[in-house]
Amino acid sequence: MKTKNALILVLTAFIWGTAFVAQSVGMDYLEPFTFNGVRSLIGGAALLPCIALLQMLNKKGNGESKAGGGNIREDRKNLVFGGIACGLLLFAASSLQQVGIQYTTAGKAGFITACYIVIVPVLGIFLKKKTGVKVWAAVVMALAGLYFLCMTEKFTVGKGDLLIFVCALVFSVHILVIDYFSPKVDGVKMSCIQFFVCGIASLPFMFLLETPQIGAMAAGWIPLLYAGVLSCGVAYTLQIIGQKNVNPAIASLILSLESCFSVLAGWVVLGERLSMRESLGCVLMFAAIILAQLPEKEKGAEQA
């Protein structure tokens, strides 16, 4: 994979990891569906000027648009369908995550969400995606890390941990859907659509199950803006751009660095601490990510 793609995905993971702190703090002011709905709408709105600016730059740079291929209707269809599919999946995953984070720490939530590094390669088998032995070894190591991180000595799993694991399952499907649509559409536009869809999907639950208040939103404006502008508007767009032409199993392993960043951010900002058992789980997961990124042996001599 290109170095540029890897760096974009690492930056995405950093923003997401630190956003777990914003989400945790945001729960002091807002209920889950309200927080997710508002931050998603903020994320979508933040991308509108970016889209306008990019279109202006493209017109100046290209003079002639690439549109003469007769595929404009197909491109638009892929853009709308991809944006709606990603938005609904994002709504389901982020809602589960936001509810679950009330019952566990920001650091643990980050690592459990990273379960998608195990789930994506498994789902990829059914989509005929090739995954090498090295990546599978990394997946096994990461699974062991998640065991030490989430399972207590009594072999029980907390309510929050379980909700966030289901969230990881949905995020896995989200990664594969992005892998399918990102080469076909404008990534920034698809990201914008997915946030508005996610925000609109949150509204009925927000008004039926919760009591949204403007005063609470104003009080929690810092975590809302961080989660909305950076975690939604910036990071999810970077994910779509960075995933272009990248094996989704490898992309998911890089993105799972968010778990390491979430633990560091939880320690620095919230003063959260991990037990020795949980720390061992973090080390195993980080080692798995590094293993998956080691370059493969060159096969050029065989092919010559």
BELURLIN-V53011 format. One record per helix or strand of 3 or more residues. SS is the DSSP state (2 for helix, 1 for strand). FROM is the first residue (numbers start at 1). LEN is the number of residues. If there is no record, write none. Layout:
ss->[SS SS]
from->[FROM FROM]
len->[LEN LEN]
//
This chain:
ss->[2 2 2 2 2 2 2 2 2 2 2 2 2 2 2]
from->[3 32 67 72 106 116 133 159 187 214 221 248 258 276 300]
len->[24 31 3 32 8 11 18 23 23 6 22 8 13 18 4]
//
